[in-house]
Amino acid sequence: MTRQLLHSATILTVDPHDRVIENGWLVIEDDRIGAIGGAADQPSPAGFDSVTDLSGHLLMPGLVNAHTHSAMVLFRGHAEGHSLLTMEGWYNTIREPELAMIAEDMAPAVALSCAEMVLSGTTTFCDQYFFAEEIAAAAARAGIRAVIAYGIVQLGDEVRGDEELAKASAFVEGQRSADGRIIPWFGPHAPYVDNSEALLLKEVAVANRLGCGIHLHMACGPEDNVDTLARYGTTASVALEKAGFFNGRIHAAHCLDLSDEDIAVFARAEAASVAHCASAGLRSGREAICPVVPLRQAGVTVALGTDNVAANNSYDMVSEMRVAGLVASHREGRAQPISSRELVRMATIEGARALGLDHEIGSIEIGKAADLAAIDISGPGYSTTPDVATLLVYSGSGRDTRHVWVAGEQLVRDRALTRRPFADIRADYNVGYRTFWERVALTRKVA
């Protein structure tokens, strides 16, 4: 057994009691949290394989990015002036150049995204995209924990939809990693907009049979409800509930345009959750804002995500907590309707719960996987405070992350990746980026 001792940290446990342990210590035994405590009962360093002094650091559960598309780092900076939460903006800005993508584009792009995430304290992310096999392989090489949803876009083609469902099923059956870090799901892009009701019901039936979840976009814009309002006189969420779609684990991204009736649908579902992507929503220009406070009051699990970095441009989940807090204050018309502690929970244990992983990650508790982030809070911008969660959310930055562990493996040490140098990852990505956009330009020229 490998044993690591981390000591002298302020530990933000995010456990059921939201304990904060000043001058605390933690023992990692292989891939698990073996013990936690305060200075009075700190064990002797003797007998440990490694000892890490975390004086001046906040030790917390690794952050969970509940919605992104990691390969879309290739589009960063290419969506200026376009709303990616409309069918027109998404199709013209993203979908058209995506048609030039090939499997070989994935590895360097996903490697860079994983590096950026883990270097800013994220230890788990939920992804939805094409080329899921290549994304899963790249995430596995990075060592990060990932839920990879096989992206399905039907766009009215029934045969294509069935073919994609078969491929997604094969992906789920073949991609579960032995170490549990890679978790395969289904990823229909959006209901009614580009996945028919018939296909969605097939997807949830197969997902339930295979024991996996479904990650999709919902209520991103008015067009999401056009079809169901015309056919049934209801929103997409209500129509899907009546059809039986919410009988599975449903993890829905964005959810800007939810009515009270839609919120009730999510609340009634046994395993439905929302990934709130505050920065991407604001940047899209949509007036609608995800009703996080009403959702949480109704008992719905709400996690936080960055969305892709064409819509957001950053994987910094600390920044995402801050924006989520600010936008909630604006929407509700009162100061801080979501506390800093609650925002931290949304970025950790609630994200884990949304992905069905709260028994394994999301809080610092004995027996859970050792997915941890140590953030340096000793430098400029930080000061003594009665509430370290507020310090993190409203003064902090993911770029102050100094050490990261996933399943007990230290992936970041002293702000540097341990598996592969960031400079090498960046160099490979630069080549891949140029190759992809040259291919896009050639495709456009031929067309």
C-alpha positions in Angstrom: 0.0 0.0 0.0 1.2 3.5 -0.9 0.6 6.1 1.8 0.8 9.9 1.4 0.5 12.5 4.1 -0.8 16.0 3.3 -0.6 18.4 6.2 -0.9 21.9 7.5 -3.8 22.9 5.1 -7.1 24.5 5.6 -9.4 21.6 4.6 -12.7 22.5 3.0 -14.4 19.0 3.3 -17.8 19.7 1.6 -19.0 16.8 3.7 -22.6 16.6 4.9 -21.7 19.0 7.8 -19.6 21.4 5.6 -16.7 21.0 8.0 -13.7 23.3 7.6 -10.6 22.0 9.4 -7.9 24.6 10.1 -4.3 23.3 10.1 -5.6 19.9 9.0 -4.1 16.8 7.6 -5.2 14.0 5.3 -3.8 10.6 4.5 -4.1 9.0 1.0 -3.9 5.2 1.0 -3.4 4.0 -2.5 -6.4 5.7 -4.4 -8.5 6.4 -1.3 -8.8 8.9 1.5 -7.7 6.9 4.5 -7.9 9.5 7.4 -8.5 13.2 8.1 -7.9 15.3 11.2 -6.6 18.4 12.9 -3.2 19.4 14.2 -3.8 17.9 17.6 -3.7 14.3 16.3 -1.5 14.7 13.2 0.4 11.4 12.6 4.2 11.3 12.4 5.7 11.7 8.9 7.6 8.5 9.5 6.3 5.6 7.5 4.7 7.6 4.7 5.9 7.2 1.1 5.5 11.0 0.6 4.8 14.0 2.8 3.5 17.3 1.4 3.4 20.5 3.4 0.3 22.5 2.4 0.9 25.5 4.7 -1.0 28.5 3.1 -3.1 26.2 1.0 -6.8 25.3 0.8 -7.3 21.6 0.3 -10.6 20.7 -1.2 -12.4 18.1 -3.3 -11.4 18.2 -6.9 -13.8 20.4 -9.0 -16.4 18.8 -11.2 -17.0 20.4 -14.6 -20.5 19.2 -15.3 -20.7 20.2 -19.0 -18.2 20.7 -21.7 -17.0 19.6 -25.2 -13.3 19.2 -24.8 -12.4 18.9 -28.4 -14.0 22.2 -29.2 -11.0 24.0 -27.8 -10.2 24.1 -31.5 -13.0 26.7 -31.9 -11.7 29.0 -29.1 -11.9 32.6 -30.5 -13.9 31.6 -33.6 -17.4 32.4 -32.3 -17.0 36.1 -31.5 -20.3 37.9 -32.1 -22.3 34.6 -32.4 -24.7 33.0 -30.0 -24.0 29.3 -29.7 -27.2 28.8 -27.8 -29.3 29.4 -31.0 -29.6 26.8 -33.8 -28.5 29.4 -36.4 -25.4 30.5 -34.4 -24.4 26.9 -33.5 -24.9 25.5 -37.0 -23.2 28.3 -39.0 -20.3 28.9 -36.5 -19.6 25.4 -35.2 -21.4 22.7 -37.2 -20.2 23.7 -40.6 -16.5 23.5 -39.8 -17.1 20.4 -37.7 -17.9 18.6 -40.9 -14.2 18.7 -41.8 -13.2 17.0 -38.5 -11.5 13.7 -38.4 -10.6 11.4 -35.6 -6.9 12.4 -35.6 -8.0 16.0 -34.5 -9.2 14.8 -31.1 -6.1 13.7 -29.3 -4.1 17.0 -29.3 -7.2 19.1 -28.6 -8.5 16.9 -25.8 -5.1 16.7 -24.3 -4.8 20.5 -24.1 -8.3 20.8 -22.6 -7.6 18.1 -19.9 -4.3 19.9 -19.1 -6.1 23.2 -18.7 -8.8 21.6 -16.5 -6.6 19.7 -14.2 -4.1 22.6 -13.8 -7.0 24.8 -12.5 -8.3 22.2 -10.0 -10.8 20.2 -12.1 -10.5 16.4 -11.5 -13.7 15.3 -13.2 -15.5 16.5 -16.4 -18.6 15.6 -18.3 -18.1 15.7 -22.0 -20.5 15.3 -25.0 -19.2 15.2 -28.5 -18.4 13.1 -31.6 -15.4 10.8 -31.8 -16.1 9.7 -28.3 -13.6 6.8 -28.5 -10.8 9.1 -29.2 -11.9 11.6 -26.5 -12.0 8.8 -23.9 -8.6 7.6 -24.9 -7.1 11.1 -24.6 -8.8 11.6 -21.2 -7.4 8.3 -20.0 -3.9 9.3 -21.1 -4.3 12.5 -19.1 -5.4 10.6 -16.0 -8.4 12.8 -15.3 -11.8 11.3 -14.4 -14.3 11.8 -17.2 -17.9 11.0 -18.1 -17.8 10.8 -21.9 -21.2 11.0 -23.6 -21.3 9.8 -27.2 -22.7 12.7 -29.2 -25.7 11.9 -31.4 -27.0 14.4 -34.0 -29.9 13.1 -36.0 -31.1 16.2 -37.9 -34.3 14.5 -39.2 -32.5 11.5 -40.6 -34.1 8.4 -39.0 -31.6 6.0 -40.5 -28.7 8.1 -39.3 -30.3 8.3 -35.8 -30.5 4.5 -35.5 -27.0 4.1 -36.7 -25.7 6.5 -34.2 -27.6 4.9 -31.4 -26.0 1.5 -32.3 -22.6 3.1 -32.3 -23.3 4.8 -29.0 -24.4 1.5 -27.5 -21.2 -0.2 -28.6 -19.2 2.7 -27.2 -20.8 2.3 -23.8 -20.4 -1.4 -23.7 -16.7 -1.2 -24.7 -15.3 1.9 -23.0 -15.7 1.4 -19.2 -12.2 1.7 -17.9 -10.8 -0.8 -15.4 -9.7 1.9 -13.0 -13.1 3.6 -13.1 -11.8 7.0 -14.4 -13.6 6.8 -17.8 -17.4 6.4 -17.7 -19.3 6.2 -21.0 -22.8 7.7 -21.5 -25.2 8.6 -24.3 -25.1 12.2 -25.6 -28.1 13.2 -27.8 -27.3 16.8 -28.7 -30.8 18.3 -28.0 -34.4 17.1 -28.0 -36.6 17.8 -31.0 -34.1 20.3 -32.4 -31.9 17.5 -33.7 -33.0 14.3 -32.0 -36.6 13.1 -32.5 -38.9 12.0 -29.7 -38.8 8.5 -31.1 -35.0 8.4 -31.0 -34.9 9.9 -27.6 -37.1 7.2 -26.2 -35.0 4.5 -27.8 -31.9 6.2 -26.2 -33.3 6.3 -22.7 -34.4 2.6 -23.0 -31.0 1.4 -24.1 -29.2 3.7 -21.5 -31.3 2.2 -18.7 -30.5 -1.3 -20.0 -26.8 -0.6 -20.1 -26.8 1.3 -16.7 -25.6 4.6 -18.0 -26.9 8.2 -18.1 -27.9 10.6 -20.8 -26.3 14.0 -21.2 -28.0 16.5 -23.5 -28.8 20.2 -24.0 -32.2 21.4 -23.0 -34.1 24.7 -23.0 -31.3 26.6 -24.7 -33.5 28.8 -26.8 -37.1 29.4 -27.9 -36.7 27.0 -30.9 -36.3 24.1 -28.4 -40.1 24.2 -27.7 -41.4 25.1 -31.2 -42.1 21.5 -32.2 -43.8 20.4 -29.0 -45.8 23.6 -28.6 -47.2 23.0 -32.1 -47.9 19.3 -31.6 -48.9 19.0 -28.0 -49.3 22.6 -26.7 -46.5 21.9 -24.1 -42.8 22.6 -23.7 -40.2 19.9 -24.6 -39.6 19.0 -20.9 -43.3 18.3 -20.3 -43.7 16.4 -23.5 -40.7 14.3 -22.7 -42.0 13.5 -19.2 -45.3 12.3 -20.6 -43.4 10.1 -23.1 -41.4 8.5 -20.4 -38.0 10.1 -21.2 -37.3 11.1 -17.6 -37.4 7.5 -16.4 -33.6 7.4 -16.8 -30.7 9.4 -15.5 -31.0 12.7 -17.4 -28.3 15.4 -17.1 -29.4 18.5 -18.9 -27.1 21.4 -19.8 -28.0 25.1 -19.9 -31.8 25.0 -19.2 -32.3 28.8 -19.6 -35.9 28.7 -20.6 -37.5 26.6 -17.9 -41.1 27.4 -16.9 -42.4 26.5 -13.4 -44.0 23.5 -15.0 -40.7 22.4 -16.4 -39.0 22.8 -13.0 -41.7 20.5 -11.6 -40.8 17.9 -14.2 -37.2 17.9 -13.1 -38.2 17.8 -9.5 -40.5 14.8 -10.0 -37.8 12.8 -11.9 -35.9 10.3 -9.9 -32.5 11.2 -11.4 -32.6 14.4 -13.4 -30.1 17.2 -12.9 -29.1 20.5 -14.5 -25.6 21.7 -15.6 -25.7 25.5 -15.1 -23.2 27.1 -17.5 -23.4 30.7 -16.3 -20.6 32.3 -18.3 -21.6 30.7 -21.6 -25.2 31.7 -21.0 -24.3 35.3 -20.4 -21.9 35.4 -23.3 -24.6 34.1 -25.7 -26.7 37.3 -25.4 -29.8 35.4 -24.3 -32.0 37.4 -21.8 -33.0 34.1 -20.2 -31.0 32.9 -17.2 -31.2 29.4 -15.8 -33.5 29.5 -12.7 -31.0 28.0 -10.3 -32.7 29.2 -7.1 -36.2 27.9 -8.0 -34.6 24.6 -9.2 -32.7 24.1 -6.0 -35.7 25.1 -3.9 -37.6 22.3 -5.8 -35.0 19.8 -4.8 -33.3 19.5 -8.2 -29.6 18.8 -8.3 -27.8 21.8 -10.1 -24.2 21.4 -11.0 -21.8 23.9 -12.7 -20.1 23.6 -16.1 -18.0 25.8 -18.3 -19.5 24.6 -21.6 -17.1 24.6 -24.5 -14.4 27.2 -24.7 -15.7 28.7 -27.8 -18.8 29.8 -25.8 -16.9 30.5 -22.6 -13.1 30.6 -23.5 -12.1 29.3 -20.0 -12.1 26.1 -18.1 -11.6 27.9 -14.7 -14.3 26.4 -12.5 -13.4 28.8 -9.7 -14.4 31.7 -12.0 -17.5 29.7 -12.9 -18.6 29.6 -9.3 -18.2 33.4 -9.1 -20.2 34.1 -12.2 -22.9 31.7 -11.1 -23.2 33.6 -7.8 -23.3 37.0 -9.5 -25.9 36.0 -12.1 -28.1 34.4 -9.5 -28.1 37.7 -7.6 -29.0 39.6 -10.7 -31.8 37.2 -11.7 -33.4 37.1 -8.2 -32.9 40.8 -7.5 -31.3 40.2 -4.1 -27.8 39.8 -2.7 -26.3 36.3 -2.8 -29.4 34.1 -2.9 -26.8 31.3 -3.3 -24.2 31.3 -0.6 -20.5 30.7 -1.3 -20.7 27.4 0.5 -23.5 26.4 -1.8 -21.6 27.5 -4.9 -18.7 25.3 -3.8 -21.1 22.4 -3.3 -22.5 22.9 -6.8 -18.9 22.7 -8.2 -18.1 19.6 -6.3 -20.6 17.2 -4.6 -23.6 18.4 -6.6 -21.6 17.8 -9.8 -20.7 14.4 -8.5 -24.4 13.7 -7.7 -25.5 14.8 -11.1 -23.1 12.2 -12.7 -24.1 9.5 -10.2 -20.7 9.6 -8.6 -21.4 11.2 -5.2 -20.6 7.9 -3.5 -17.1 8.1 -4.9 -16.1 11.8 -5.3 -17.1 15.3 -4.6 -16.3 15.6 -0.9 -13.4 14.8 1.5 -14.6 11.8 3.4 -12.8 8.7 4.6 -13.2 5.9 2.0 -13.9 8.1 -1.0 -11.6 8.4 -3.9 -8.6 10.7 -3.3 -9.6 13.4 -6.0 -8.2 16.5 -4.4 -7.1 20.0 -5.3 -4.7 22.2 -3.2 -5.0 25.9 -4.0 -2.4 28.4 -2.8 -4.3 31.1 -0.9 -1.2 32.8 0.5 -0.5 35.3 -2.3 -2.0 38.6 -3.5 -5.8 38.7 -3.6 -6.2 36.5 -0.6 -6.3 37.5 3.1 -7.5 36.3 6.4 -11.3 35.7 6.3 -14.0 34.2 8.5 -15.2 32.1 5.5 -12.7 30.4 3.3 -15.5 29.5 0.8 -16.2 33.1 0.2 -12.5 33.8 -0.2 -12.2 31.1 -2.8 -15.4 32.0 -4.8 -15.1 35.8 -4.9 -11.3 36.3 -4.5 -9.9 33.1 -5.9 -8.7 31.7 -9.2 -8.2 28.2 -10.5 -4.8 29.4 -11.7 -3.7 29.4 -8.1 -4.0 25.6 -8.0 -0.7 24.1 -7.0 -1.3 20.4 -6.5 -3.9 18.0 -7.8 -4.6 14.3 -7.2 -7.0 12.0 -9.0 -7.6 8.5 -7.5 -4.5 9.2 -5.3 -2.2 9.9 -8.3 -0.6 13.3 -8.2 -1.3 14.7 -11.6 -0.1 18.3 -10.8 2.9 19.0 -8.5 4.0 22.5 -7.9 1.8 23.8 -10.8 3.3 21.4 -13.3 1.8 18.3 -14.9 3.4 15.0 -13.8 2.4 12.7 -16.7 3.5 14.9 -19.6 5.0 18.4 -19.8 2.4 21.1 -20.7 4.9 22.6 -23.3 4.8 19.3 -25.2 1.0 19.2 -25.1 0.7 22.8 -26.3 3.2 22.2 -29.1 1.2 19.2 -30.4 -2.0 21.2 -30.1 -0.6 24.1 -32.2 0.2 21.6 -35.0 -3.2 20.0 -34.8 -5.0 23.4 -34.7 -3.3 24.6 -37.9 -3.9 21.3 -39.6 -7.6 21.4 -38.7 -8.3 24.9 -39.9 -6.3 24.5 -43.1 -8.5 21.5 -43.8 -11.6 23.6 -43.1 -10.4 26.3 -45.4 -9.7 23.7 -48.2 -13.2 22.2 -47.7 -14.8 25.6 -48.0 -12.8 26.4 -51.1 -13.9 23.1 -52.8 -17.5 23.7 -51.8 
